[in-house]
Amino acid sequence: MKKRGGEEHEIIIKRRGKKGGHDEHGGAWKVAFADFTMAMMALFMVLWIIQPQTQDQSRANADMMNNPLVDGGAGIFDGTSTTPLDLDGIPVQVSPRQDRLNQARTPQEDPGAEQGDGQPGAARRPHYAEPLQMQELAQLMEALALQLDAEANIEVQVVPQGLRILIKDDAQRFMFARGSARLDPHFETLLKRLAGILAKVDNHLIVSGHTDATPYRGIVGGYNNWNLSGDRALRARNVLVEAGLPTRAVLQVTAQADGMPLLPDDPENGANRRIELLLLTSQAEGLYRELFGDTQVRVEYRAEGARLSTPES
C-alpha cells in the first residue's frame, strides 16, 4: 500500500480468536466435581446399607433410657458398669455405686445380706433395699408376662413392704385343678421363668396361697380350704426352687384360705384364688425377723417369773 509521499509501508493485521474470561482454568474443575459427586454417591450407599443396624441400635438405646435397670438408663441405677446381670435372658446391669452398697452391707447391718445361696465366696447378687427400686423389677416381670402370653395371670404391685406378685386364674385357664394342688403347665412355666428372675436378686420372699370362700367339697379327714391353700403355696414354692431359686430365698410358706380376698364384697368369686409372692425390702425383712426370730427384745414368762430377754442375753 502506498501512502502520500510515495513511501510504502507494509501493514500486518493479526486476528486472534475470542476466549472466555475463565478459560485459563481449563477443564480440571469438571474432573474434580465428578470425583466429588461419585464420593457422595458412595457415602449415601454406605449409609443406606447400614441404616437397619443403626435403627436397631437406636431401639436398644431407647430401651436403655426407658428401663433404669439397664446401665446408663435414667433410673436409680445409673452408672458405667460393664458387667451385665442376666435376668432370665433379659440383660440388666448394676452400677458401681449400687455394687459398692451391696459389698458394704453386712449381715448385722442388713438381715438379708448373704453371698449367693449362703455359700462363702459365691458371687453377690444385687439387693433391692427400697420400694422404688422394686418398680423397675416390676416392669421386668410385666415384660416377661407379655412374652408368655400371661398378662391376665400375673399382677405386680409395688407396696411399702416390697414387690407383691399375684399369680391368678383367667377366664380360660385355672392355675390349679379345682379342689387340688395339681398345677397347670402354663402356670408352671410362668413360675419357672419368674424363678429365673428372682434367683438373681438377694432379697427374700414369702409365698402365700389363697382360695375363695366356697367350702371345700368331699371333706376327707377334715381337709378344707386351709389345707388346700397351704398345699398350693407349697407346690408353687417347690416349682420355684426346682427352677433355680435358692432354697434359703423363701422365708415363709403360708396358708391364707379365704381370709384375704381380693374381692371382699364377693368372697366366693374365683378371682380370689391366687398365689402371692412378696419380695421383701430390707426393712420388711428386718421386721419379719424381729417377729419370728430371736433378735427382738421380749418378755419371757416362766415358772420363776417374768424375765426381760434381749438379743445379747
ZAROLUM-806723 format. One record per residue (C-alpha): x, y, z; residue number from 1. Coordinates in Angstrom, 2 decimals. Layout:
ZAROLUM-806723
<senu <X Y Z> NUM> ...
***
This chain:
ZAROLUM-806723
<senu <0.00 0.00 0.00> 1> <senu <1.26 3.34 -0.84> 2> <senu <0.76 6.44 1.13> 3> <senu <1.08 10.01 0.19> 4> <senu <4.57 11.00 -0.45> 5> <senu <5.30 7.81 -2.25> 6> <senu <6.52 5.82 0.76> 7> <senu <5.33 2.26 1.08> 8> <senu <4.59 0.57 4.41> 9> <senu <3.58 -3.00 4.94> 10> <senu <0.61 -3.33 7.25> 11> <senu <0.29 -6.64 9.05> 12> <senu <-3.12 -7.48 10.60> 13> <senu <-3.20 -10.18 13.29> 14> <senu <-6.51 -11.82 14.03> 15> <senu <-6.92 -13.54 17.39> 16> <senu <-9.79 -15.79 18.49> 17> <senu <-12.00 -14.58 21.31> 18> <senu <-11.71 -16.55 24.53> 19> <senu <-13.96 -16.64 27.64> 20> <senu <-12.91 -14.94 30.83> 21> <senu <-12.36 -18.28 32.68> 22> <senu <-10.67 -20.37 30.03> 23> <senu <-7.38 -20.04 31.79> 24> <senu <-8.62 -22.80 34.27> 25> <senu <-9.23 -25.38 31.60> 26> <senu <-11.45 -28.46 32.32> 27> <senu <-9.80 -29.65 35.56> 28> <senu <-12.68 -28.44 37.72> 29> <senu <-15.07 -30.74 35.90> 30> <senu <-12.96 -33.76 36.79> 31> <senu <-12.81 -32.71 40.46> 32> <senu <-16.55 -32.17 40.57> 33> <senu <-17.18 -35.59 39.05> 34> <senu <-14.94 -37.20 41.68> 35> <senu <-16.77 -35.35 44.46> 36> <senu <-20.16 -36.46 43.12> 37> <senu <-19.00 -40.08 42.93> 38> <senu <-17.71 -39.94 46.50> 39> <senu <-21.03 -38.55 47.76> 40> <senu <-22.96 -41.30 45.95> 41> <senu <-20.73 -43.92 47.58> 42> <senu <-21.29 -42.32 51.00> 43> <senu <-25.06 -42.34 50.56> 44> <senu <-25.00 -46.00 49.53> 45> <senu <-22.98 -46.94 52.64> 46> <senu <-25.40 -45.03 54.89> 47> <senu <-28.36 -46.72 53.21> 48> <senu <-26.83 -50.17 53.77> 49> <senu <-26.11 -49.66 57.48> 50> <senu <-29.43 -47.94 58.22> 51> <senu <-31.20 -51.08 59.62> 52> <senu <-28.35 -51.68 62.09> 53> <senu <-28.49 -48.06 63.20> 54> <senu <-32.23 -48.36 63.81> 55> <senu <-31.70 -51.48 65.93> 56> <senu <-29.09 -49.65 67.97> 57> <senu <-31.48 -46.73 68.40> 58> <senu <-34.15 -49.06 69.73> 59> <senu <-31.66 -50.57 72.11> 60> <senu <-30.62 -47.13 73.31> 61> <senu <-34.27 -46.19 73.79> 62> <senu <-34.80 -49.33 75.88> 63> <senu <-31.81 -48.39 78.00> 64> <senu <-33.26 -44.96 78.66> 65> <senu <-36.72 -46.32 79.43> 66> <senu <-35.50 -49.16 81.65> 67> <senu <-33.47 -47.83 84.58> 68> <senu <-32.32 -51.35 85.37> 69> <senu <-30.10 -51.17 82.30> 70> <senu <-26.80 -49.43 82.93> 71> <senu <-26.86 -45.89 81.57> 72> <senu <-30.64 -45.54 81.85> 73> <senu <-32.41 -42.67 83.52> 74> <senu <-33.10 -44.51 86.74> 75> <senu <-31.75 -45.15 90.17> 76> <senu <-29.02 -47.47 88.93> 77> <senu <-27.25 -45.01 86.60> 78> <senu <-23.60 -45.86 86.18> 79> <senu <-20.93 -47.19 83.92> 80> <senu <-20.80 -50.84 84.90> 81> <senu <-19.92 -53.21 82.07> 82> <senu <-20.89 -56.38 83.93> 83> <senu <-24.43 -57.40 82.91> 84> <senu <-26.82 -59.14 85.24> 85> <senu <-28.71 -61.68 83.16> 86> <senu <-32.24 -61.95 84.49> 87> <senu <-33.57 -64.96 82.61> 88> <senu <-32.40 -63.75 79.24> 89> <senu <-33.03 -60.05 79.88> 90> <senu <-29.71 -58.20 80.30> 91> <senu <-29.57 -55.87 83.27> 92> <senu <-26.55 -54.01 84.59> 93> <senu <-25.86 -52.79 88.08> 94> <senu <-23.99 -49.55 88.64> 95> <senu <-20.74 -49.47 90.60> 96> <senu <-22.46 -47.33 93.26> 97> <senu <-25.11 -49.99 93.90> 98> <senu <-22.46 -52.72 93.83> 99> <senu <-20.42 -50.87 96.45> 100> <senu <-23.51 -50.59 98.64> 101> <senu <-24.07 -54.33 98.34> 102> <senu <-20.45 -55.11 99.21> 103> <senu <-20.54 -52.79 102.22> 104> <senu <-23.66 -54.44 103.64> 105> <senu <-23.02 -56.96 106.40> 106> <senu <-25.43 -59.44 107.99> 107> <senu <-25.53 -57.25 111.10> 108> <senu <-26.40 -54.16 109.06> 109> <senu <-28.83 -55.96 106.77> 110> <senu <-30.54 -59.22 107.77> 111> <senu <-30.99 -60.14 104.11> 112> <senu <-27.33 -59.85 103.14> 113> <senu <-25.64 -63.09 102.15> 114> <senu <-23.33 -64.38 99.46> 115> <senu <-25.08 -66.31 96.73> 116> <senu <-27.05 -69.13 98.24> 117> <senu <-25.36 -68.72 101.57> 118> <senu <-22.09 -70.16 100.25> 119> <senu <-18.87 -68.28 101.13> 120> <senu <-17.16 -66.75 98.14> 121> <senu <-20.19 -67.01 95.85> 122> <senu <-20.93 -64.13 93.53> 123> <senu <-23.02 -61.45 95.22> 124> <senu <-26.47 -60.66 93.90> 125> <senu <-27.93 -57.14 93.92> 126> <senu <-30.14 -56.28 96.87> 127> <senu <-33.19 -54.04 96.48> 128> <senu <-33.48 -52.09 99.70> 129> <senu <-36.25 -49.62 98.77> 130> <senu <-39.69 -49.98 97.12> 131> <senu <-38.63 -47.51 94.41> 132> <senu <-36.02 -49.98 93.23> 133> <senu <-38.68 -52.68 93.07> 134> <senu <-40.60 -50.67 90.49> 135> <senu <-38.03 -51.38 87.81> 136> <senu <-38.08 -55.06 88.70> 137> <senu <-41.88 -54.99 88.34> 138> <senu <-41.54 -53.69 84.79> 139> <senu <-39.21 -56.55 84.02> 140> <senu <-41.76 -59.11 85.25> 141> <senu <-44.54 -57.47 83.26> 142> <senu <-42.39 -57.80 80.15> 143> <senu <-41.93 -61.48 80.96> 144> <senu <-45.70 -61.94 81.28> 145> <senu <-46.11 -60.39 77.84> 146> <senu <-43.62 -62.86 76.37> 147> <senu <-45.51 -65.82 77.86> 148> <senu <-48.99 -64.56 76.96> 149> <senu <-49.74 -64.35 80.68> 150> <senu <-50.79 -60.72 81.10> 151> <senu <-54.07 -61.84 82.67> 152> <senu <-52.31 -64.26 85.01> 153> <senu <-49.79 -62.02 86.71> 154> <senu <-50.20 -58.72 88.51> 155> <senu <-47.23 -56.90 90.02> 156> <senu <-47.61 -54.19 92.66> 157> <senu <-45.01 -52.10 94.44> 158> <senu <-46.01 -51.88 98.11> 159> <senu <-44.18 -50.42 101.14> 160> <senu <-43.06 -53.92 102.14> 161> <senu <-41.56 -54.70 98.73> 162> <senu <-42.81 -56.25 95.48> 163> <senu <-46.16 -58.06 95.54> 164> <senu <-46.60 -60.59 92.73> 165> <senu <-50.10 -62.04 92.27> 166> <senu <-50.45 -65.15 90.11> 167> <senu <-54.08 -65.94 89.38> 168> <senu <-56.59 -67.66 87.10> 169> <senu <-58.10 -66.19 83.95> 170> <senu <-61.33 -66.93 82.12> 171> <senu <-59.79 -69.80 80.12> 172> <senu <-57.12 -71.21 82.44> 173> <senu <-57.11 -72.23 86.10> 174> <senu <-53.80 -72.25 87.94> 175> <senu <-54.77 -75.40 89.83> 176> <senu <-57.31 -78.09 89.11> 177> <senu <-60.45 -77.49 91.14> 178> <senu <-60.09 -78.76 94.70> 179> <senu <-56.47 -79.91 94.28> 180> <senu <-52.86 -78.69 94.19> 181> <senu <-52.24 -80.05 90.66> 182> <senu <-50.56 -77.20 88.78> 183> <senu <-51.45 -76.27 85.21> 184> <senu <-48.46 -76.47 82.78> 185> <senu <-48.95 -72.85 81.68> 186> <senu <-48.59 -71.60 85.24> 187> <senu <-45.73 -73.97 85.93> 188> <senu <-43.82 -72.38 83.05> 189> <senu <-44.67 -68.93 84.38> 190> <senu <-43.36 -69.81 87.86> 191> <senu <-40.15 -71.26 86.42> 192> <senu <-39.47 -68.12 84.42> 193> <senu <-40.17 -65.97 87.47> 194> <senu <-37.71 -68.10 89.42> 195> <senu <-35.08 -67.22 86.83> 196> <senu <-35.56 -63.54 87.71> 197> <senu <-35.96 -63.90 91.47> 198> <senu <-32.86 -66.09 91.72> 199> <senu <-30.71 -63.20 90.51> 200> <senu <-31.54 -60.86 93.39> 201> <senu <-30.58 -61.12 97.05> 202> <senu <-33.98 -60.31 98.54> 203> <senu <-36.01 -62.96 100.36> 204> <senu <-39.68 -63.67 99.74> 205> <senu <-42.84 -65.07 101.28> 206> <senu <-45.15 -67.43 99.36> 207> <senu <-48.84 -67.49 100.31> 208> <senu <-51.81 -69.44 98.98> 209> <senu <-55.37 -68.09 98.77> 210> <senu <-58.74 -69.64 97.94> 211> <senu <-62.25 -68.32 97.54> 212> <senu <-64.88 -68.78 100.25> 213> <senu <-66.60 -71.73 98.59> 214> <senu <-66.45 -74.61 101.09> 215> <senu <-64.21 -77.49 100.15> 216> <senu <-66.34 -80.39 98.96> 217> <senu <-65.64 -84.02 99.59> 218> <senu <-64.16 -83.46 103.03> 219> <senu <-61.83 -86.30 103.96> 220> <senu <-60.12 -86.22 107.33> 221> <senu <-61.00 -82.58 107.92> 222> <senu <-59.32 -81.36 104.71> 223> <senu <-60.55 -77.84 103.95> 224> <senu <-59.58 -74.57 102.26> 225> <senu <-56.79 -74.01 104.76> 226> <senu <-55.15 -77.27 103.78> 227> <senu <-55.80 -76.60 100.11> 228> <senu <-54.28 -73.11 100.12> 229> <senu <-51.26 -74.38 102.05> 230> <senu <-50.69 -77.28 99.64> 231> <senu <-50.93 -74.93 96.66> 232> <senu <-48.47 -72.46 98.18> 233> <senu <-46.04 -75.26 98.94> 234> <senu <-46.40 -76.57 95.38> 235> <senu <-45.58 -73.12 94.00> 236> <senu <-42.56 -72.87 96.31> 237> <senu <-41.27 -76.27 95.15> 238> <senu <-41.54 -75.29 91.48> 239> <senu <-39.60 -72.09 92.15> 240> <senu <-36.85 -73.94 93.98> 241> <senu <-36.63 -76.70 91.37> 242> <senu <-36.26 -73.99 88.71> 243> <senu <-33.22 -72.49 90.42> 244> <senu <-34.45 -70.25 93.22> 245> <senu <-32.09 -70.67 96.22> 246> <senu <-33.71 -72.66 99.00> 247> <senu <-32.92 -70.00 101.60> 248> <senu <-34.59 -67.31 99.49> 249> <senu <-38.04 -68.39 100.73> 250> <senu <-38.56 -67.26 104.31> 251> <senu <-42.12 -68.50 104.74> 252> <senu <-44.86 -70.50 103.02> 253> <senu <-48.28 -69.61 104.38> 254> <senu <-51.89 -70.78 104.00> 255> <senu <-54.44 -67.95 103.91> 256> <senu <-57.55 -69.84 102.77> 257> <senu <-60.24 -67.20 102.13> 258> <senu <-59.02 -64.85 104.87> 259> <senu <-57.58 -62.23 102.48> 260> <senu <-59.93 -62.00 99.48> 261> <senu <-59.18 -59.67 96.59> 262> <senu <-62.92 -59.02 96.33> 263> <senu <-64.22 -58.68 99.91> 264> <senu <-67.75 -57.98 98.67> 265> <senu <-67.75 -61.19 96.64> 266> <senu <-65.73 -63.73 98.65> 267> <senu <-66.88 -66.71 96.56> 268> <senu <-65.66 -65.17 93.31> 269> <senu <-62.97 -67.23 91.61> 270> <senu <-60.81 -64.09 91.29> 271> <senu <-59.89 -64.58 94.94> 272> <senu <-58.00 -67.80 94.11> 273> <senu <-54.32 -66.98 93.71> 274> <senu <-50.72 -67.48 94.76> 275> <senu <-48.87 -64.44 96.07> 276> <senu <-45.12 -63.86 96.17> 277> <senu <-43.93 -60.98 98.35> 278> <senu <-40.34 -59.94 97.68> 279> <senu <-39.28 -58.17 100.86> 280> <senu <-37.32 -54.96 101.26> 281> <senu <-34.58 -54.78 103.88> 282> <senu <-36.88 -53.06 106.38> 283> <senu <-39.72 -55.54 105.87> 284> <senu <-37.37 -58.48 106.24> 285> <senu <-35.93 -56.98 109.39> 286> <senu <-39.44 -56.70 110.83> 287> <senu <-40.15 -60.29 109.87> 288> <senu <-37.03 -61.48 111.65> 289> <senu <-37.99 -59.47 114.72> 290> <senu <-41.39 -61.15 114.79> 291> <senu <-40.25 -64.72 114.18> 292> <senu <-36.56 -64.69 115.01> 293> <senu <-34.59 -64.30 118.22> 294> <senu <-33.34 -60.76 117.65> 295> <senu <-36.12 -58.82 119.37> 296> <senu <-36.40 -57.67 122.94> 297> <senu <-39.16 -59.68 124.62> 298> <senu <-40.56 -60.68 127.97> 299> <senu <-40.41 -64.38 128.75> 300> <senu <-42.85 -65.80 131.27> 301> <senu <-41.55 -68.77 133.22> 302> <senu <-42.41 -70.58 136.42> 303> <senu <-39.96 -68.43 138.36> 304> <senu <-41.48 -65.25 136.95> 305> <senu <-41.21 -62.82 134.06> 306> <senu <-37.78 -62.05 132.61> 307> <senu <-36.73 -59.45 130.04> 308> <senu <-34.80 -61.13 127.25> 309> <senu <-32.53 -59.21 124.89> 310> <senu <-30.54 -60.49 121.88> 311> <senu <-27.27 -60.07 123.82> 312> <senu <-28.53 -62.27 126.67> 313> 
***
